[in-house]
Amino acid sequence: MQLDSGSDSRRPSSQRLPVNPRRHKVAPEHRKRVATACNSCNVRRVKCSGGTPCSQCSASNRECVYPVPVEKVNVPRAELEELRKKVELYERALQEAIPDPSRRQELISLASATPEGLSPSPSASAFSPSQSFPSEGSSHLQGAPSVKPEPEDEQTPGHLVQDPSDTVGYLGETSGATFLDHLKELLGAVLPLTQVEPQLSQGQDGSALLSSLGRYYTADSRPLVDRDSKPISLPSNEDLAALLSKLRYLIQDGNGEWPSGGIYWFGEFDILPTQAASPSSAPEADMSEFRHLAFYHAALANIIRAGTSSKEALNSASTPSLSEAYFAGAAILVGNPLDVTRCCTIGDVATLCLMSAYLIEMNRRDAAYMHVAAAMHICIMLGIHRGVADERGKRVFWTVYILDRWLSCLMGRPHIIMDGAIRIQLPADAPSMPPAAGLRAHVELSRISGYVVCNTYRIAPWEAVRGGMPTQPDKAIWMLQQWQLTLPPRLQLSPDGLSNDPACCLLHMRYNMLLILAIRPLFLGAVKRSIAKRLMVQTTETNMMYSEHLTLCITAARRNIRLGRQLAALNLSRKSPLHAEQHYSFNATVCLILEDLISDEEVSEEEREARNNDIMFGIQLEEDGITNFGQASSNSLRHLWALARRLMDSMVQTQELNNAGLAGQRFAPPMMTTPTDYSMPVLQTGEDHALYDELVAWVDDEWPPMYNTGLFSGFMQ
């Protein structure tokens, strides 16, 4: 900034004299010298041609960069002093109003962040439906970070929840517990308006669900069995081979019987260890010689858990189980993964991978999150993510990748490694190994899962957004549909939507779950709008918005219940369902419970009975789990169903009274000077119009905060 020095004629010798006003102005095309030389010519004091690049830089093969023009403004000294005084005055006022320096600095940073500074260029986020999706033979996954996300992203904050031991943990918006809390808040706000008194006891009317706001169940609160100084002995080779074969059938590739080849690969379960001695009888100093047995201890922990029924788990809940003892043995043998002085191998990665799978099944998600992180970091240390591995190591890496993306989705947290850092090829068919089609498709589906978590929900975005607002779910929906269209024949479902391959059923259940997850914020917004409209008198009819999205969500939920039944029929030898089956079924059941609240269409008795049977199946599947988590989930579904029916009965009665012209007896409009399309429900003594204003906001809200206000853009075509 230059100051007007008034009549002062003294100037520094280095300051240039003003242009002679009598000098004729020469047109740019007739000038012998350019107005501004490039940086290189300016430093070298040579004549610049003014081109881009200029002739000097072009001849010398140098980068030609011109200085950025800076606009100069002349400000009178008196005005400058006045501005300085105002700034000092405002700073003192701000300090008195907000004494906390950190809060004050936060407000200053927020005020200084302009929309242009927060929002990347619209062109950076443009997405074309013609973009190609990675094919089966693509060498690596796409999705590298291209744009730095905005620092102040308050769209999907998630929240802190408490476990049974009152330990606080963070769960993001993709977590089922977080979504369930949103439903609790919604139902808790509108249930006081219901005119229908519950005929059930407090334990059966659903109110217990509302009291659990901000809490969730996890077995991470309960310590595992104490780790002894020595791991327990392995079974005989004959028994061990039978147990490993059973585990391979249940969680890997069906002992080679599944056409898909399975959607995980933990290792070679058909190779038995050499057991010259037992680790339980070995000296402490020689324990490292038995490190390779950690894999088999982790495998036994998984197969014993899979062979335990819910009744057996309930009876032995107070005593340490054999599966936990084998898990502890695996932890002792594999050692501390944080000790970098030890020579870690791909075998350690496979062991940690099996231990993570066990922890997920035991509903110890935080512990599994840490084990998967350790496994992935060992892979990075060994360079496996860059392709330094054979086909077996490659499949182990991609299984760790799948578990990483799965836990990220379950807990609403960022995943460990970005796709742009991965250069290893996708799994490929190899001699003496199961087909790679299922695992390869699962990897590609997990990549889309990472996109939904990071970009659709803005948990760790790498993709630019238009106007600073989060993206709609349409791109994620398009990616999922393209994934389904490009599946090889062996992974496609039959015309009736089923498969005799359990791994294929589970793969399609995850596909349906991601569709539900991408659309879920819209689904919640539709429930809020429908409730608000039915509880308020309307003078104009409004159509249900985004019906295509909602129909897609409900259809995906019904498909998952159908596939869940198929899995239960195929896995009769398994005493309890997998955690993934329960998770997919739980979210599908929630959608079916809420379907009545968003639909105005009449449902036949046959359709209602079929829906109720689907809901009951989802509740029963949760109860069949071997941990207390299954019982807690089934109770949550029962309570949610009871609350939804209470609310639905009240809204039906409200609608009948409105249609009969009796609404004026139950609704009293607030004091307003302008006409409105709605009337307020009668509130209890001491309440104000805040709930009414909230209902109006629900009706007027076209999109939930998760997405921007764009229209359906054709990605589903």
DALINCOR-V743933 format. One record per pair of residues at least 4 apart in sequence whose ideal C-beta (glycine too) atoms are under 8 Angstrom apart, sorted by the first residue. I is the first residue (numbers start at 1). J is the second residue. If there is no record, write none. Layout:
i | j
I | J
I | J
This chain:
i | j
1 | 72
1 | 73
1 | 75
1 | 80
2 | 72
2 | 73
2 | 74
2 | 75
3 | 74
3 | 75
3 | 76
3 | 77
3 | 80
4 | 74
4 | 75
4 | 76
4 | 77
11 | 15
19 | 23
26 | 30
26 | 31
27 | 31
28 | 35
31 | 35
33 | 47
34 | 48
34 | 49
34 | 50
35 | 50
36 | 50
36 | 66
36 | 67
36 | 69
37 | 41
37 | 42
37 | 47
37 | 48
37 | 50
37 | 54
38 | 42
38 | 48
38 | 53
38 | 54
38 | 56
38 | 57
38 | 64
38 | 65
38 | 66
39 | 43
39 | 65
39 | 66
39 | 67
40 | 44
40 | 56
40 | 57
40 | 60
40 | 62
40 | 63
40 | 64
40 | 65
41 | 45
41 | 46
41 | 47
41 | 48
41 | 54
41 | 56
41 | 57
42 | 48
42 | 67
44 | 56
46 | 56
47 | 56
48 | 54
48 | 56
49 | 54
49 | 55
49 | 56
50 | 54
51 | 55
51 | 58
51 | 64
52 | 64
52 | 66
53 | 57
53 | 58
53 | 62
53 | 63
53 | 64
54 | 58
54 | 64
55 | 59
56 | 60
56 | 62
57 | 61
57 | 62
57 | 63
57 | 64
58 | 64
75 | 79
75 | 80
76 | 80
77 | 81
78 | 82
79 | 83
80 | 84
81 | 85
82 | 86
83 | 87
84 | 88
85 | 89
86 | 90
87 | 91
88 | 92
89 | 93
90 | 94
91 | 95
92 | 96
93 | 97
94 | 98
94 | 104
95 | 99
95 | 104
98 | 103
98 | 104
98 | 107
100 | 104
101 | 105
102 | 106
103 | 107
104 | 108
105 | 109
106 | 110
107 | 111
108 | 112
109 | 113
110 | 152
113 | 117
113 | 118
113 | 151
113 | 152
114 | 118
115 | 119
115 | 468
118 | 150
118 | 151
118 | 152
118 | 468
119 | 150
119 | 465
119 | 466
119 | 467
119 | 468
120 | 124
120 | 125
120 | 147
120 | 150
120 | 464
120 | 465
121 | 125
121 | 464
122 | 126
122 | 464
122 | 466
122 | 467
124 | 146
124 | 147
124 | 464
125 | 147
125 | 463
125 | 464
125 | 465
125 | 466
125 | 471
127 | 131
127 | 475
127 | 715
129 | 478
129 | 714
129 | 715
129 | 717
133 | 479
133 | 482
133 | 483
133 | 486
134 | 138
134 | 141
134 | 142
134 | 444
134 | 447
135 | 486
136 | 426
136 | 437
136 | 440
136 | 441
136 | 486
136 | 488
137 | 426
138 | 142
138 | 426
139 | 423
139 | 425
139 | 426
140 | 419
140 | 422
140 | 423
140 | 424
140 | 425
140 | 426
141 | 419
141 | 422
141 | 426
141 | 443
141 | 444
141 | 447
142 | 419
142 | 420
142 | 447
143 | 418
143 | 419
143 | 420
143 | 447
143 | 450
143 | 451
143 | 462
144 | 418
144 | 419
144 | 420
144 | 421
144 | 462
145 | 418
145 | 420
145 | 462
146 | 462
146 | 463
146 | 464
147 | 462
147 | 463
147 | 464
149 | 153
149 | 458
149 | 460
149 | 461
149 | 462
150 | 468
153 | 458
153 | 461
155 | 458
155 | 469
155 | 470
155 | 705
155 | 706
156 | 172
156 | 173
156 | 457
156 | 458
156 | 459
156 | 470
156 | 705
156 | 706
157 | 173
158 | 170
158 | 171
158 | 172
158 | 173
158 | 175
158 | 178
158 | 412
158 | 459
159 | 170
159 | 171
159 | 178
159 | 181
159 | 214
160 | 168
160 | 169
160 | 170
160 | 171
160 | 214
161 | 168
161 | 169
161 | 170
161 | 171
161 | 177
161 | 178
161 | 181
161 | 214
161 | 215
161 | 216
162 | 166
162 | 167
162 | 168
162 | 169
162 | 214
162 | 215
162 | 216
163 | 167
163 | 169
163 | 215
163 | 216
163 | 217
163 | 218
163 | 220
163 | 221
164 | 215
164 | 217
164 | 218
164 | 221
165 | 221
167 | 221
169 | 366
170 | 412
170 | 413
171 | 175
171 | 177
171 | 178
171 | 216
171 | 411
171 | 412
172 | 178
172 | 411
172 | 412
172 | 413
172 | 453
172 | 457
172 | 459
173 | 178
173 | 179
173 | 412
173 | 457
173 | 459
173 | 521
173 | 706
174 | 178
174 | 408
174 | 409
174 | 410
174 | 411
174 | 412
174 | 452
174 | 453
174 | 457
174 | 459
174 | 517
175 | 179
175 | 410
175 | 411
175 | 412
176 | 180
176 | 410
176 | 583
176 | 586
176 | 587
177 | 181
177 | 216
178 | 182
178 | 412
179 | 183
179 | 520
179 | 524
179 | 590
180 | 184
180 | 590
180 | 636
180 | 640
181 | 185
181 | 213
181 | 214
182 | 186
182 | 524
183 | 187
183 | 524
183 | 590
183 | 594
183 | 640
184 | 188
184 | 209
184 | 210
184 | 212
184 | 213
185 | 189
185 | 213
186 | 190
186 | 524
186 | 527
186 | 528
186 | 531
187 | 191
187 | 209
187 | 210
187 | 643
187 | 644
187 | 647
188 | 210
188 | 213
189 | 691
189 | 694
190 | 194
190 | 531
190 | 535
190 | 647
191 | 210
191 | 643
191 | 646
191 | 647
192 | 684
193 | 535
193 | 650
193 | 681
193 | 683
193 | 691
194 | 646
194 | 647
194 | 649
194 | 650
195 | 650
195 | 653
195 | 654
195 | 666
196 | 646
196 | 649
196 | 650
196 | 653
198 | 205
198 | 206
198 | 207
198 | 642
198 | 646
200 | 204
200 | 205
200 | 642
201 | 205
202 | 207
202 | 208
203 | 208
204 | 642
205 | 642
205 | 643
205 | 646
206 | 210
206 | 638
206 | 639
206 | 640
206 | 641
206 | 642
206 | 643
206 | 646
207 | 211
207 | 639
207 | 643
208 | 212
208 | 635
208 | 639
209 | 636
209 | 639
209 | 640
209 | 643
210 | 643
212 | 636
217 | 363
217 | 628
217 | 629
217 | 632
217 | 633
218 | 363
218 | 364
218 | 365
218 | 366
218 | 629
219 | 362
219 | 363
219 | 364
219 | 627
219 | 628
219 | 629
220 | 363
220 | 364
220 | 365
220 | 366
220 | 367
224 | 324
224 | 327
224 | 328
225 | 320
225 | 321
225 | 324
225 | 325
225 | 327
225 | 328
226 | 320
226 | 328
227 | 328
227 | 331
227 | 332
228 | 232
228 | 328
228 | 332
229 | 284
230 | 279
230 | 280
230 | 281
230 | 282
230 | 287
230 | 332
231 | 279
231 | 280
231 | 290
231 | 293
231 | 297
231 | 326
231 | 328
231 | 329
231 | 330
231 | 332
231 | 333
232 | 280
232 | 325
232 | 326
232 | 329
233 | 278
233 | 279
233 | 280
233 | 281
234 | 240
234 | 273
234 | 275
234 | 278
234 | 293
234 | 296
234 | 297
234 | 300
235 | 239
235 | 240
235 | 243
235 | 300
236 | 240
237 | 241
237 | 272
237 | 275
238 | 242
239 | 243
240 | 244
240 | 272
240 | 296
240 | 300
241 | 245
241 | 270
241 | 272
242 | 246
243 | 247
243 | 299
243 | 300
243 | 303
244 | 248
244 | 269
244 | 270
244 | 272
244 | 296
244 | 299
244 | 303
245 | 249
245 | 255
245 | 269
245 | 270
246 | 250
246 | 303
246 | 307
247 | 251
247 | 252
247 | 269
247 | 299
247 | 302
247 | 303
247 | 306
248 | 252
248 | 253
248 | 254
248 | 255
248 | 269
248 | 270
249 | 254
249 | 255
249 | 257
250 | 303
250 | 306
250 | 571
250 | 574
251 | 264
251 | 266
251 | 302
251 | 306
251 | 357
251 | 578
252 | 262
252 | 264
252 | 265
252 | 266
252 | 269
252 | 434
253 | 257
253 | 258
253 | 261
253 | 262
253 | 265
253 | 434
253 | 438
253 | 503
254 | 258
254 | 262
254 | 501
254 | 502
254 | 503
256 | 434
258 | 262
258 | 434
258 | 438
258 | 501
258 | 502
258 | 503
258 | 504
259 | 435
259 | 490
259 | 501
259 | 504
260 | 435
260 | 437
260 | 438
260 | 441
260 | 490
260 | 491
260 | 501
260 | 503
260 | 504
260 | 507
261 | 434
261 | 435
261 | 436
261 | 437
261 | 438
261 | 439
261 | 503
262 | 434
262 | 438
262 | 439
262 | 503
263 | 402
263 | 438
263 | 439
263 | 441
263 | 442
263 | 503
263 | 506
263 | 507
264 | 357
264 | 399
264 | 402
264 | 439
264 | 442
265 | 395
265 | 396
265 | 398
265 | 399
265 | 427
265 | 434
265 | 439
266 | 299
266 | 350
266 | 353
266 | 354
266 | 357
266 | 396
266 | 399
267 | 295
267 | 350
267 | 354
267 | 392
267 | 396
268 | 392
269 | 299
273 | 292
273 | 293
273 | 296
275 | 293
277 | 281
277 | 282
278 | 282
279 | 287
279 | 290
279 | 293
279 | 329
279 | 333
282 | 286
282 | 287
282 | 289
282 | 290
283 | 287
286 | 290
287 | 291
287 | 332
287 | 333
288 | 335
290 | 333
291 | 333
291 | 334
291 | 335
292 | 347
293 | 297
293 | 333
294 | 298
294 | 329
294 | 330
294 | 331
294 | 332
294 | 333
294 | 334
294 | 348
294 | 351
295 | 299
295 | 330
295 | 347
295 | 350
295 | 351
295 | 354
296 | 300
297 | 301
297 | 326
297 | 327
297 | 329
297 | 330
297 | 333
298 | 302
298 | 326
298 | 327
298 | 330
298 | 351
298 | 354
298 | 355
298 | 358
299 | 303
299 | 354
300 | 304
300 | 323
300 | 326
301 | 305
301 | 323
301 | 324
301 | 326
301 | 327
301 | 330
301 | 354
301 | 355
301 | 358
302 | 306
302 | 323
302 | 354
302 | 357
302 | 358
302 | 361
303 | 307
304 | 308
304 | 321
304 | 322
304 | 323
304 | 326
305 | 321
305 | 323
305 | 358
305 | 361
305 | 362
305 | 626
306 | 361
306 | 574
306 | 575
306 | 576
307 | 574
307 | 575
308 | 312
308 | 313
308 | 321
308 | 323
308 | 575
308 | 576
308 | 626
309 | 313
309 | 575
309 | 576
309 | 626
310 | 314
310 | 575
310 | 576
310 | 623
310 | 624
310 | 625
310 | 626
310 | 630
311 | 315
312 | 316
312 | 575
312 | 626
313 | 317
313 | 321
313 | 576
313 | 626
313 | 627
316 | 321
317 | 628
320 | 324
320 | 325
321 | 325
322 | 326
323 | 327
323 | 358
324 | 328
325 | 329
326 | 330
327 | 331
327 | 355
327 | 358
328 | 332
329 | 333
330 | 334
330 | 351
330 | 354
330 | 355
331 | 355
334 | 348
334 | 351
334 | 352
334 | 355
335 | 339
335 | 342
336 | 342
337 | 344
337 | 348
337 | 352
337 | 374
337 | 375
337 | 377
337 | 378
338 | 374
340 | 381
344 | 348
344 | 349
344 | 378
344 | 381
344 | 382
345 | 349
345 | 382
346 | 350
346 | 382
346 | 384
346 | 389
346 | 392
346 | 393
346 | 396
347 | 351
348 | 352
348 | 375
348 | 378
349 | 353
349 | 375
349 | 378
349 | 379
349 | 382
349 | 384
349 | 396
349 | 397
349 | 400
350 | 354
350 | 396
351 | 355
352 | 356
352 | 371
352 | 372
352 | 374
352 | 375
352 | 378
352 | 400
353 | 357
353 | 372
353 | 375
353 | 396
353 | 399
353 | 400
353 | 403
354 | 358
355 | 359
355 | 371
356 | 360
356 | 368
356 | 371
356 | 372
356 | 375
356 | 400
356 | 403
357 | 361
357 | 368
357 | 403
358 | 362
359 | 364
359 | 365
359 | 367
359 | 368
359 | 371
360 | 364
360 | 365
360 | 368
360 | 403
360 | 406
360 | 407
360 | 579
361 | 578
361 | 579
362 | 627
363 | 579
363 | 627
363 | 629
364 | 368
365 | 369
365 | 407
365 | 410
365 | 411
366 | 370
366 | 411
367 | 371
368 | 372
368 | 403
368 | 407
369 | 373
369 | 407
369 | 411
369 | 413
370 | 374
371 | 375
372 | 376
372 | 400
372 | 403
372 | 404
372 | 407
372 | 416
373 | 377
373 | 404
373 | 416
374 | 378
375 | 379
375 | 400
376 | 380
376 | 400
376 | 401
376 | 404
376 | 416
376 | 417
377 | 381
377 | 416
378 | 382
379 | 384
379 | 385
379 | 397
379 | 400
380 | 384
380 | 385
380 | 417
382 | 388
382 | 389
383 | 387
383 | 388
384 | 388
384 | 389
384 | 393
384 | 394
384 | 397
384 | 424
385 | 397
385 | 417
385 | 421
385 | 422
385 | 423
385 | 424
386 | 423
386 | 424
387 | 423
387 | 424
387 | 425
389 | 393
389 | 394
389 | 396
389 | 397
389 | 424
390 | 394
391 | 395
391 | 427
391 | 428
391 | 430
391 | 433
392 | 396
392 | 433
393 | 397
394 | 398
394 | 424
394 | 425
394 | 427
394 | 428
395 | 399
395 | 427
395 | 433
395 | 436
395 | 439
396 | 400
397 | 401
397 | 424
398 | 402
398 | 424
398 | 426
398 | 427
398 | 439
398 | 443
399 | 403
399 | 439
400 | 404
401 | 405
401 | 417
401 | 422
401 | 443
401 | 446
402 | 406
402 | 442
402 | 443
402 | 446
403 | 407
404 | 408
404 | 415
404 | 416
404 | 417
405 | 409
405 | 415
405 | 446
405 | 447
405 | 449
405 | 450
405 | 453
406 | 410
406 | 446
406 | 449
406 | 580
407 | 411
407 | 413
408 | 412
408 | 413
408 | 414
408 | 415
408 | 449
408 | 450
408 | 453
409 | 449
409 | 452
409 | 453
409 | 517
410 | 583
412 | 453
412 | 457
412 | 459
413 | 459
414 | 453
414 | 454
414 | 459
414 | 460
415 | 450
415 | 453
415 | 454
415 | 460
417 | 421
417 | 422
418 | 422
418 | 462
419 | 447
419 | 450
426 | 436
426 | 440
426 | 443
426 | 444
427 | 436
427 | 439
427 | 440
427 | 443
428 | 436
428 | 440
429 | 433
429 | 435
429 | 436
430 | 436
435 | 490
436 | 440
437 | 441
437 | 488
437 | 490
437 | 491
438 | 442
438 | 491
438 | 503
438 | 504
438 | 507
439 | 443
440 | 444
441 | 445
441 | 483
441 | 487
441 | 488
441 | 491
441 | 507
442 | 446
442 | 507
442 | 510
443 | 447
444 | 448
444 | 483
445 | 449
445 | 483
445 | 507
445 | 510
445 | 511
445 | 514
446 | 450
447 | 451
448 | 452
448 | 476
448 | 479
448 | 480
448 | 483
448 | 514
449 | 453
449 | 510
449 | 514
450 | 454
451 | 455
451 | 456
451 | 463
451 | 476
451 | 479
452 | 456
452 | 457
452 | 476
452 | 514
452 | 517
452 | 518
453 | 457
453 | 459
453 | 460
454 | 458
454 | 459
454 | 460
454 | 461
454 | 462
455 | 461
455 | 462
455 | 463
455 | 471
455 | 476
456 | 470
456 | 471
456 | 473
456 | 475
456 | 476
456 | 518
456 | 706
457 | 470
457 | 706
458 | 470
458 | 706
461 | 465
461 | 470
463 | 471
465 | 469
465 | 470
465 | 471
465 | 708
466 | 471
466 | 708
466 | 710
467 | 708
469 | 707
469 | 708
469 | 709
470 | 706
470 | 707
470 | 708
471 | 475
471 | 707
471 | 708
472 | 703
472 | 707
472 | 708
472 | 710
472 | 712
472 | 713
473 | 477
473 | 518
473 | 519
473 | 521
473 | 522
473 | 549
473 | 707
474 | 478
474 | 712
474 | 713
474 | 714
474 | 715
474 | 716
475 | 479
475 | 715
476 | 480
476 | 514
476 | 518
477 | 481
477 | 515
477 | 518
477 | 519
477 | 549
477 | 552
477 | 715
477 | 716
478 | 482
478 | 715
478 | 716
479 | 483
480 | 484
480 | 511
480 | 514
480 | 515
480 | 518
481 | 485
481 | 716
482 | 486
483 | 487
483 | 511
484 | 511
487 | 491
487 | 492
488 | 492
490 | 504
491 | 504
491 | 507
493 | 497
493 | 498
493 | 499
493 | 504
493 | 508
494 | 498
494 | 499
497 | 559
497 | 562
497 | 563
498 | 505
498 | 562
498 | 563
498 | 566
499 | 504
499 | 505
499 | 508
499 | 566
500 | 570
501 | 505
502 | 506
502 | 567
502 | 570
502 | 571
503 | 507
504 | 508
505 | 509
505 | 563
505 | 566
505 | 567
505 | 570
506 | 510
506 | 567
506 | 578
506 | 580
506 | 581
507 | 511
508 | 512
508 | 559
508 | 563
509 | 513
509 | 560
509 | 563
509 | 564
509 | 567
509 | 580
509 | 581
509 | 584
510 | 514
510 | 580
510 | 584
511 | 515
512 | 516
512 | 556
512 | 557
512 | 559
512 | 560
512 | 563
512 | 584
512 | 588
513 | 517
513 | 556
513 | 560
513 | 583
513 | 584
513 | 587
513 | 588
514 | 518
515 | 519
515 | 552
515 | 553
515 | 556
516 | 520
516 | 523
516 | 553
516 | 556
516 | 557
516 | 560
516 | 587
516 | 588
516 | 591
517 | 587
519 | 523
519 | 549
519 | 550
519 | 552
519 | 553
520 | 524
520 | 553
521 | 525
521 | 704
521 | 706
521 | 707
522 | 526
522 | 546
522 | 549
522 | 550
522 | 553
522 | 703
522 | 704
522 | 706
522 | 707
523 | 527
523 | 549
523 | 550
523 | 553
523 | 591
523 | 594
523 | 598
524 | 528
524 | 704
525 | 529
525 | 701
525 | 703
525 | 704
526 | 530
526 | 544
526 | 545
526 | 546
526 | 550
526 | 598
527 | 531
527 | 594
527 | 597
527 | 598
528 | 532
528 | 698
528 | 701
529 | 533
529 | 545
529 | 698
529 | 699
529 | 701
530 | 534
530 | 544
530 | 597
530 | 598
530 | 600
531 | 535
531 | 597
531 | 647
531 | 651
531 | 695
531 | 698
532 | 536
532 | 695
532 | 696
532 | 698
532 | 699
533 | 538
533 | 542
533 | 699
534 | 651
534 | 654
534 | 655
535 | 651
535 | 654
535 | 681
535 | 695
536 | 667
536 | 678
536 | 679
536 | 680
536 | 681
536 | 692
536 | 695
536 | 696
536 | 699
537 | 658
537 | 663
537 | 667
537 | 678
537 | 679
538 | 542
538 | 677
538 | 678
539 | 677
540 | 677
542 | 699
543 | 547
544 | 550
544 | 598
544 | 600
545 | 702
546 | 550
546 | 712
547 | 551
548 | 552
548 | 712
548 | 716
549 | 553
549 | 712
550 | 554
550 | 598
551 | 555
552 | 556
552 | 716
553 | 557
553 | 591
554 | 558
554 | 591
554 | 592
554 | 595
555 | 559
556 | 560
556 | 588
557 | 561
557 | 587
557 | 588
557 | 589
557 | 591
557 | 592
558 | 562
558 | 588
558 | 592
558 | 614
559 | 563
560 | 564
560 | 584
560 | 585
560 | 587
560 | 588
561 | 565
561 | 585
561 | 588
561 | 589
561 | 592
561 | 614
561 | 617
561 | 618
562 | 566
563 | 567
564 | 568
564 | 581
564 | 584
564 | 585
564 | 588
564 | 617
564 | 618
564 | 621
565 | 569
565 | 617
566 | 570
567 | 571
567 | 577
567 | 581
568 | 572
568 | 577
568 | 621
571 | 577
575 | 626
576 | 624
576 | 625
576 | 626
577 | 581
577 | 582
577 | 585
577 | 621
577 | 624
577 | 625
578 | 582
579 | 583
579 | 625
580 | 584
581 | 585
581 | 621
582 | 586
582 | 621
582 | 622
582 | 625
582 | 630
582 | 633
583 | 587
584 | 588
585 | 589
585 | 617
585 | 618
585 | 621
585 | 622
586 | 590
586 | 618
586 | 622
586 | 633
586 | 637
587 | 591
588 | 592
588 | 614
588 | 618
589 | 593
589 | 614
589 | 615
589 | 618
589 | 619
589 | 637
590 | 594
590 | 637
590 | 640
591 | 595
592 | 611
592 | 614
592 | 615
592 | 618
593 | 615
593 | 637
593 | 640
593 | 641
593 | 644
594 | 598
594 | 644
595 | 599
595 | 611
596 | 603
596 | 644
596 | 648
597 | 644
597 | 647
597 | 648
597 | 651
599 | 603
603 | 607
603 | 608
603 | 611
604 | 608
605 | 609
606 | 610
607 | 611
608 | 612
609 | 613
610 | 614
611 | 615
612 | 616
613 | 617
614 | 618
615 | 619
615 | 637
615 | 641
616 | 620
617 | 621
618 | 622
618 | 637
619 | 623
619 | 634
619 | 637
619 | 638
619 | 641
620 | 624
620 | 634
621 | 625
622 | 630
622 | 631
622 | 633
622 | 634
622 | 637
623 | 630
623 | 631
623 | 634
624 | 630
625 | 629
625 | 630
625 | 631
625 | 633
626 | 630
628 | 632
629 | 633
630 | 634
631 | 635
632 | 636
633 | 637
634 | 638
635 | 639
636 | 640
637 | 641
638 | 642
639 | 643
640 | 644
641 | 645
642 | 646
643 | 647
644 | 648
645 | 649
646 | 650
647 | 651
648 | 652
649 | 653
650 | 654
651 | 655
652 | 656
653 | 657
654 | 658
654 | 666
655 | 659
656 | 660
657 | 662
657 | 663
657 | 665
657 | 666
658 | 662
658 | 663
662 | 666
663 | 667
663 | 679
666 | 681
666 | 682
667 | 679
667 | 680
667 | 681
667 | 682
668 | 679
668 | 680
668 | 682
669 | 676
669 | 679
669 | 680
670 | 680
670 | 689
670 | 692
672 | 676
678 | 692
678 | 695
678 | 696
678 | 699
680 | 689
680 | 692
681 | 691
681 | 692
683 | 687
683 | 688
683 | 689
683 | 691
683 | 692
687 | 691
689 | 693
690 | 694
691 | 695
692 | 696
693 | 697
694 | 698
695 | 699
696 | 700
697 | 701
702 | 709
703 | 707
703 | 708
703 | 709
712 | 716
